[in-house]
């Protein structure tokens, strides 16, 4: 099956922080892939902006290094690369000063494209100053878009302050708060699975669902970014945004229409329906050292750190659809494998007609895999083949997107590819709204405040996390799905 490519309008995309890791590793390679797919118009301009005193040729040369490193070999094409390099421009700009802003205005006002977007791949402390200069100097037009990366604030107060700073210069319909998890093919397919099929929606409720597990595990630690991470922690870095968004898409009501505000209205209702988390319903962890590697404290270079790099919690949504259904959220560093999934675990049938059957299966479950292999698996129960007794066993009905939707190794679009094109198209459906971000912080802040000064529970590297997270499930008569590739 070959995807239908719809070209976008000509655009000017200005990337602040273009010399940084995110731009070189994700944003620019994603735009290269969109050009290869035929989605970028020939007169699109991608303008890098950063403090580095590069020339245009040096910026293009820097991308060539990223291209070699981050674009798979079978997707490298010299003709496409040459065309992409022609779209790249660069201007040294001081985000906090006046240098470079006149050059930017002259460049994009010389031959303006219909769409103008500004990507702020910079520290949140620069969001306000950059937005202010874009507005004050007339570089941002009433139709311009501004994209901001997480972390969007450190708590509710700072998120509100950022919203005010951006809102002073841009209208809400111009602001794109990006969460790359929402650009993943599987996450979008969760909405299609629920709302485009009559099969699942009738059982997507407390009457039929026993519980939901949302797990995002990483096998790496915080080496190289310990300074940042130690001021954030897993609750701020992962739960407040990524896991919260996955929870919302799993639990939301069907929107009236598939448009930005209707979808985000329903997500907001989920967040506002969340009960406060009880202290006994959350576990924090920190990986300890082993014979091969240092501990979290070593990697954070803070021997007294009480910052968590693992969180497991039980959340409840107080509404008619989900009353009584626990949502278990789990994320951590240095775990057994890199794995992200949403698992909807259904209740057992109310009565078994096979009382003598040997039970060798778990409950029915629908598992949505986000990484490393995107796809959806439905676990069903059948009779085990063979003679000598009536045994039940579980079989997976599996759909890997790479296999089912790919075409002879065709490139499967990265999350940033979809989100970048949505920005150019002016589609905010997969981006967070200001009130949504603030409501997520309002739920998260009390949880963080409750454990102020408490030490996280240590756990072994390569494990499934601290023992307390297992006990969180065991006391409810449940168990976590295994962390495995």
C-alpha positions as CSV (number, residue, x, y, z in Angstrom):
1,X,0.0,0.0,0.0
2,X,1.5,3.3,-1.1
3,X,0.7,6.5,0.9
4,X,-0.9,9.3,-1.0
5,X,1.4,12.4,-0.8
6,X,-0.3,15.8,-0.8
7,X,2.2,18.6,-1.3
8,X,2.1,21.6,1.0
9,X,2.1,25.3,0.1
10,X,5.4,27.1,-0.3
11,X,6.7,28.1,3.1
12,X,9.5,29.8,5.0
13,X,10.5,27.8,8.1
14,X,12.8,29.5,10.5
15,X,14.5,27.2,13.0
16,X,15.9,28.9,16.1
17,X,18.5,26.6,17.6
18,X,19.4,25.2,14.2
19,X,22.9,24.2,15.3
20,X,21.5,22.1,18.2
21,X,21.1,18.4,18.6
22,X,17.3,18.3,18.0
23,X,17.4,20.3,14.8
24,X,20.3,18.2,13.4
25,X,19.1,14.8,14.6
26,X,15.3,15.1,14.0
27,X,13.9,18.3,12.4
28,X,16.2,18.7,9.4
29,X,16.3,14.9,8.5
30,X,12.5,14.9,8.8
31,X,12.2,17.7,6.3
32,X,14.7,15.9,4.0
33,X,12.4,12.9,4.0
34,X,9.4,15.0,3.1
35,X,11.3,16.4,0.2
36,X,12.2,12.9,-0.9
37,X,8.5,12.0,-0.7
38,X,7.6,14.9,-3.0
39,X,5.7,16.9,-0.3
40,X,7.9,19.9,-0.2
41,X,7.5,22.5,-2.9
42,X,10.7,23.6,-4.8
43,X,10.5,27.2,-3.5
44,X,10.3,26.2,0.2
45,X,13.0,27.9,2.4
46,X,14.4,26.4,5.6
47,X,16.3,29.1,7.5
48,X,18.6,28.1,10.3
49,X,19.1,30.6,13.1
50,X,21.5,30.3,16.0
51,X,24.4,32.0,17.8
52,X,27.0,30.0,15.8
53,X,28.8,32.4,13.3
54,X,28.2,30.0,10.4
55,X,27.9,30.9,6.7
56,X,25.2,29.3,4.6
57,X,27.8,26.9,3.2
58,X,28.9,25.9,6.6
59,X,25.3,25.3,7.7
60,X,24.8,23.1,4.6
61,X,28.1,21.3,5.4
62,X,26.9,20.7,9.0
63,X,23.7,19.1,7.7
64,X,25.7,16.8,5.4
65,X,27.3,15.3,8.6
66,X,23.8,14.9,10.2
67,X,22.5,13.4,6.9
68,X,25.2,10.7,6.9
69,X,24.6,10.0,10.6
70,X,20.9,10.1,10.9
71,X,19.4,9.2,7.5
72,X,19.5,5.4,6.9
73,X,21.9,4.4,4.1
74,X,19.1,3.0,1.9
75,X,17.3,6.4,2.1
76,X,20.3,8.5,1.1
77,X,20.0,9.9,-2.3
78,X,22.5,12.4,-3.8
79,X,20.0,14.1,-6.0
80,X,17.5,14.6,-3.2
81,X,20.3,15.8,-0.9
82,X,21.4,18.4,-3.5
83,X,17.9,19.7,-3.8
84,X,17.4,19.8,0.0
85,X,20.7,21.8,0.5
86,X,19.3,24.4,-1.9
87,X,16.4,25.0,0.5
88,X,18.8,25.6,3.4
89,X,19.7,29.1,4.5
90,X,21.4,30.4,7.7
91,X,21.7,33.5,9.7
92,X,23.6,34.1,13.0
93,X,21.1,35.6,15.4
94,X,21.4,36.6,19.0
95,X,18.1,35.6,20.6
96,X,18.6,38.0,23.6
97,X,20.2,40.9,21.6
98,X,19.7,42.8,18.3
99,X,22.3,41.1,16.1
100,X,20.9,39.3,13.1
101,X,17.2,40.3,13.3
102,X,17.4,42.9,10.5
103,X,19.0,40.3,8.3
104,X,16.2,37.8,9.0
105,X,13.5,40.4,8.2
106,X,15.3,41.3,5.0
107,X,15.6,37.7,3.9
108,X,12.0,36.6,4.4
109,X,10.4,39.8,3.3
110,X,12.4,39.9,0.1
111,X,10.4,37.1,-1.6
112,X,7.9,36.0,1.1
113,X,6.2,32.6,0.9
114,X,2.5,32.2,1.7
115,X,3.3,30.3,5.0
116,X,5.7,31.5,7.6
117,X,6.6,29.3,10.6
118,X,9.0,29.7,13.5
119,X,10.4,26.7,15.3
120,X,11.8,27.4,18.7
121,X,14.2,24.5,19.3
122,X,15.7,26.5,22.2
123,X,15.6,26.7,26.0
124,X,12.1,27.8,27.3
125,X,13.7,30.9,28.8
126,X,14.2,32.1,25.2
127,X,10.5,31.6,24.1
128,X,9.3,35.0,25.4
129,X,12.2,37.1,24.1
130,X,12.2,35.5,20.6
131,X,8.4,35.8,20.3
132,X,8.6,39.4,21.4
133,X,11.1,40.3,18.8
134,X,9.3,38.5,16.0
135,X,6.2,40.5,16.8
136,X,7.8,43.8,17.5
137,X,9.9,43.8,14.3
138,X,7.0,42.7,12.1
139,X,8.7,39.5,11.1
140,X,5.7,37.5,12.3
141,X,2.5,38.1,10.3
142,X,-1.1,37.4,11.6
143,X,-1.0,34.1,9.8
144,X,2.5,33.0,11.0
145,X,2.9,29.9,13.2
146,X,5.2,29.5,16.2
147,X,6.3,26.0,17.3
148,X,7.6,25.4,20.9
149,X,9.3,22.3,22.3
150,X,8.9,20.8,25.7
151,X,9.5,21.3,28.5
152,X,6.7,23.9,28.4
153,X,7.2,25.1,31.9
154,X,8.6,23.6,35.1
155,X,5.3,23.8,37.0
156,X,1.9,25.4,36.7
157,X,3.1,28.9,37.5
158,X,5.9,28.8,34.9
159,X,3.6,27.3,32.2
160,X,1.0,30.1,32.8
161,X,3.8,32.6,32.5
162,X,5.0,31.1,29.2
163,X,1.4,31.1,27.9
164,X,1.1,34.8,28.8
165,X,4.4,35.6,27.0
166,X,3.5,33.8,23.9
167,X,-0.1,35.0,24.0
168,X,1.0,38.6,24.1
169,X,2.6,38.2,20.7
170,X,0.6,35.4,19.0
171,X,-3.0,34.2,19.1
172,X,-3.7,30.7,20.4
173,X,-4.4,29.4,16.8
174,X,-0.9,30.4,15.9
175,X,0.9,28.5,18.8
176,X,1.9,24.9,18.2
177,X,3.1,23.2,21.4
178,X,4.7,20.0,20.1
179,X,4.8,16.6,21.7
180,X,6.4,14.2,19.2
181,X,4.6,11.2,20.7
182,X,1.4,12.5,19.1
183,X,3.0,12.3,15.7
184,X,3.6,8.6,15.9
185,X,1.7,6.5,13.5
186,X,0.4,4.2,16.1
187,X,-0.9,7.0,18.4
188,X,-2.9,8.4,15.5
189,X,-4.1,4.9,14.6
190,X,-5.5,4.6,18.2
191,X,-8.0,7.3,17.3
192,X,-8.8,5.6,14.0
193,X,-9.1,2.2,15.7
194,X,-11.6,3.6,18.3
195,X,-13.7,6.0,16.2
196,X,-13.6,4.6,12.7
197,X,-14.7,1.0,13.7
198,X,-17.9,-0.3,15.2
199,X,-16.1,-3.2,16.8
200,X,-14.3,-1.7,19.8
201,X,-16.2,1.3,20.9
202,X,-19.1,-0.6,22.5
203,X,-16.6,-2.4,24.8
204,X,-14.3,0.6,25.4
205,X,-15.6,1.4,28.9
206,X,-15.7,0.3,32.6
207,X,-18.2,-2.5,31.9
208,X,-15.7,-4.4,29.8
209,X,-12.2,-3.0,30.6
210,X,-10.5,-4.3,33.7
211,X,-7.6,-1.8,33.6
212,X,-5.2,0.1,31.3
213,X,-1.4,0.0,31.3
214,X,0.7,2.7,29.7
215,X,4.5,2.0,29.7
216,X,7.4,4.0,28.3
217,X,10.6,2.3,29.2
218,X,14.2,3.3,28.2
219,X,17.3,1.2,28.3
220,X,19.6,4.2,28.5
221,X,20.4,6.3,31.5
222,X,20.8,10.1,31.9
223,X,24.5,10.2,30.9
224,X,25.3,13.4,29.0
225,X,22.2,15.2,30.1
226,X,22.2,14.6,33.9
227,X,22.5,18.3,34.7
228,X,19.2,19.0,32.9
229,X,17.4,15.9,34.0
230,X,18.3,16.3,37.7
231,X,16.3,19.6,37.7
232,X,13.3,17.8,36.0
233,X,12.9,14.2,36.8
234,X,10.6,11.6,35.2
235,X,7.4,13.1,36.5
236,X,8.0,16.4,34.7
237,X,10.0,15.0,31.8
238,X,7.7,12.1,30.8
239,X,4.5,11.8,32.8
240,X,3.2,15.4,32.6
241,X,3.4,15.4,28.9
242,X,4.0,12.2,27.0
243,X,2.2,9.7,29.2
244,X,-0.6,12.2,29.9
245,X,-1.2,12.6,26.2
246,X,-1.4,8.8,25.7
247,X,-3.8,8.5,28.6
248,X,-6.0,11.3,27.1
249,X,-6.2,9.6,23.7
250,X,-7.0,6.3,25.2
251,X,-9.7,7.6,27.5
252,X,-11.3,10.6,25.6
253,X,-14.8,10.6,24.4
254,X,-15.5,10.7,20.6
255,X,-15.1,14.3,19.4
256,X,-18.0,15.8,17.4
257,X,-15.6,16.3,14.5
258,X,-12.0,15.4,13.8
259,X,-10.7,18.9,14.1
260,X,-8.2,20.6,16.4
261,X,-10.5,22.2,19.0
262,X,-13.0,19.3,19.2
263,X,-10.2,16.8,19.8
264,X,-8.4,19.0,22.3
265,X,-11.7,19.7,24.1
266,X,-12.2,16.0,24.8
267,X,-8.6,15.6,25.9
268,X,-9.0,18.5,28.3
269,X,-12.1,16.8,29.8
270,X,-10.1,13.7,30.6
271,X,-7.4,15.7,32.4
272,X,-9.9,17.6,34.4
273,X,-11.6,14.3,35.4
274,X,-8.5,12.8,36.9
275,X,-8.6,12.3,40.6
276,X,-5.7,13.4,42.7
277,X,-3.1,10.7,43.1
278,X,-3.0,9.1,46.5
279,X,0.5,8.9,48.1
280,X,0.3,5.1,48.3
281,X,-0.5,4.9,44.5
282,X,2.8,6.3,43.3
283,X,6.3,4.8,43.3
284,X,9.5,6.7,42.5
285,X,12.8,5.1,41.7
286,X,16.5,5.7,40.9
287,X,18.8,3.2,39.3
288,X,21.7,2.0,41.3
289,X,25.3,1.3,40.2
290,X,26.4,-2.1,39.0
291,X,29.8,-3.6,38.2
292,X,29.7,-2.1,34.6
293,X,28.1,1.3,35.1
294,X,27.5,4.1,37.5
295,X,24.3,5.0,39.3
296,X,21.9,7.7,38.5
297,X,23.6,9.9,41.1
298,X,26.9,9.3,39.3
299,X,25.5,10.2,35.9
300,X,23.7,13.3,37.3
301,X,26.9,14.2,39.1
302,X,24.9,14.9,42.3
303,X,25.6,12.4,45.1
304,X,22.7,13.8,47.2
305,X,20.1,13.8,44.4
306,X,16.5,12.8,45.3
307,X,15.3,13.2,41.7
308,X,13.4,10.2,40.3
309,X,14.2,8.6,37.0
310,X,11.4,6.1,37.4
311,X,7.7,6.6,38.1
312,X,4.9,4.2,38.4
313,X,1.4,5.4,39.5
314,X,-2.2,4.5,39.5
315,X,-4.7,7.1,38.2
316,X,-8.5,7.1,38.2
317,X,-10.8,9.1,35.9
318,X,-14.0,10.1,37.5
319,X,-16.5,10.0,34.7
320,X,-19.2,7.6,33.5
321,X,-17.1,5.8,31.0
322,X,-14.1,5.0,33.2
323,X,-15.4,5.0,36.8
324,X,-13.6,2.3,38.8
325,X,-11.1,1.5,36.0
326,X,-7.5,2.0,37.1
327,X,-4.9,3.5,34.7
328,X,-1.4,2.3,35.5
329,X,1.3,4.6,34.2
330,X,5.0,3.6,34.2
331,X,8.2,5.1,32.8
332,X,11.9,4.9,33.7
333,X,15.5,4.9,32.7
334,X,18.0,2.0,32.5
335,X,15.2,-0.6,32.3
336,X,15.3,-4.0,30.6
337,X,14.5,-2.7,27.1
338,X,13.4,0.3,25.1
339,X,9.7,-0.2,24.8
340,X,6.5,2.0,24.7
341,X,3.0,0.6,24.6
342,X,-0.6,1.1,25.6
343,X,-2.3,-2.0,26.8
344,X,-6.1,-2.2,27.3
345,X,-6.8,-5.3,29.4
346,X,-10.4,-6.5,29.2
347,X,-12.3,-8.3,31.8
348,X,-12.8,-12.1,31.7
349,X,-16.1,-13.5,30.6
350,X,-18.6,-13.5,33.4
351,X,-18.9,-17.2,33.3
352,X,-16.6,-19.9,31.9
353,X,-18.2,-22.9,30.2
354,X,-14.9,-24.6,30.3
355,X,-14.5,-25.3,34.0
356,X,-12.3,-28.4,33.4
357,X,-10.1,-26.6,30.7
358,X,-6.6,-26.1,31.7
359,X,-6.0,-22.3,31.7
360,X,-2.9,-21.2,29.9
361,X,-3.8,-17.7,29.0
362,X,-4.2,-14.1,30.2
363,X,-7.2,-11.9,29.7
364,X,-8.0,-10.5,26.3
365,X,-5.9,-7.4,25.7
366,X,-5.4,-4.9,22.9
367,X,-1.8,-3.7,22.8
368,X,-0.8,-0.6,20.9
369,X,3.0,-0.6,20.4
370,X,4.7,2.8,19.9
371,X,8.3,1.6,19.8
372,X,10.5,0.0,18.8
373,X,8.1,-1.8,16.3
374,X,5.0,0.2,15.8
375,X,1.8,-1.9,15.5
376,X,-1.3,-3.2,17.2
377,X,-1.8,-6.7,18.7
378,X,-5.1,-8.2,19.9
379,X,-4.6,-11.2,22.2
380,X,-7.4,-13.7,21.8
381,X,-8.1,-17.1,23.4
382,X,-8.5,-20.3,21.4
383,X,-8.3,-24.0,21.9
384,X,-4.8,-25.3,21.9
385,X,-4.5,-27.7,18.9
386,X,-4.0,-31.4,19.6
387,X,-5.6,-34.4,21.4
388,X,-5.8,-35.3,25.0
389,X,-7.8,-32.7,26.8
390,X,-9.4,-29.3,26.2
391,X,-6.7,-26.7,26.8
392,X,-7.1,-23.0,26.2
393,X,-4.2,-20.9,24.9
394,X,-3.6,-17.3,23.8
395,X,-2.7,-16.2,20.3
396,X,-1.9,-12.8,19.0
397,X,-3.6,-11.2,16.1
398,X,-0.7,-8.9,15.0
399,X,-0.4,-6.0,12.7
400,X,3.0,-4.4,12.2
401,X,2.6,-1.1,10.3
402,X,6.0,-1.6,8.6
403,X,4.8,-4.9,7.2
404,X,1.1,-4.2,6.6
405,X,1.4,-0.7,5.2
406,X,4.9,-0.7,3.9
407,X,5.6,-1.2,0.2
408,X,8.9,-3.1,-0.5
409,X,10.8,-1.3,2.3
410,X,9.1,2.0,1.7
411,X,10.0,4.7,4.3
412,X,7.7,4.9,7.3
413,X,7.3,8.5,8.2
414,X,8.8,9.7,11.5
415,X,6.7,11.5,14.0
416,X,8.4,14.8,13.3
417,X,7.7,14.5,9.6
418,X,4.0,14.4,10.2
419,X,4.1,17.2,12.8
420,X,6.2,19.5,10.7
421,X,3.8,19.1,7.8
422,X,0.8,19.7,10.1
423,X,2.4,23.0,11.1
424,X,2.8,24.1,7.5
425,X,-0.8,23.0,6.8
426,X,-2.1,24.9,9.9
427,X,-3.5,21.8,11.5
428,X,-3.3,21.9,15.4
429,X,-5.0,18.6,16.0
430,X,-1.9,16.9,17.2
431,X,-0.6,19.8,19.3
432,X,-1.4,20.8,22.8
433,X,-3.5,23.8,23.7
434,X,-2.6,26.3,26.4
435,X,-5.4,25.3,28.8
436,X,-4.5,21.6,28.3
437,X,-0.9,22.2,29.3
438,X,-2.0,24.1,32.4
439,X,-4.5,21.5,33.5
440,X,-1.8,18.8,33.2
441,X,0.5,20.8,35.4
442,X,-2.3,21.4,37.9
443,X,-2.7,17.7,38.3
444,X,1.1,17.0,38.4
445,X,2.2,19.7,40.8
446,X,0.6,18.3,44.0
447,X,2.1,14.9,43.3
448,X,5.6,16.4,43.1
449,X,5.0,18.5,46.2
450,X,4.0,15.5,48.2
451,X,7.3,13.8,47.9
452,X,9.6,16.8,48.3
453,X,12.8,15.7,50.1
454,X,11.9,12.0,50.0
455,X,14.5,9.6,48.5
456,X,13.4,7.4,45.6
457,X,13.5,3.6,45.8
458,X,16.7,2.2,44.3
459,X,16.5,-0.4,41.5
460,X,18.8,-2.5,39.5
461,X,19.8,-1.5,36.0
462,X,18.3,-3.8,33.3
463,X,15.3,-4.7,35.6
464,X,11.6,-3.7,35.4
465,X,12.1,-1.0,38.0
466,X,11.8,-0.9,41.8
467,X,10.0,-3.6,43.8
468,X,7.5,-1.1,44.9
469,X,6.1,-0.8,41.3
470,X,5.5,-4.5,41.2
471,X,3.7,-4.3,44.6
472,X,1.6,-1.5,43.3
473,X,0.0,-4.0,40.8
474,X,0.2,-7.1,43.0
475,X,-1.9,-5.6,45.8
476,X,-4.7,-5.1,43.2
477,X,-4.4,-8.7,42.0
478,X,-2.8,-7.6,38.7
479,X,0.7,-7.6,37.1
480,X,2.6,-5.4,34.7
481,X,3.1,-6.6,31.2
482,X,6.7,-7.6,30.7
483,X,9.2,-5.1,29.4
484,X,10.7,-6.7,26.4
485,X,11.5,-5.9,22.7
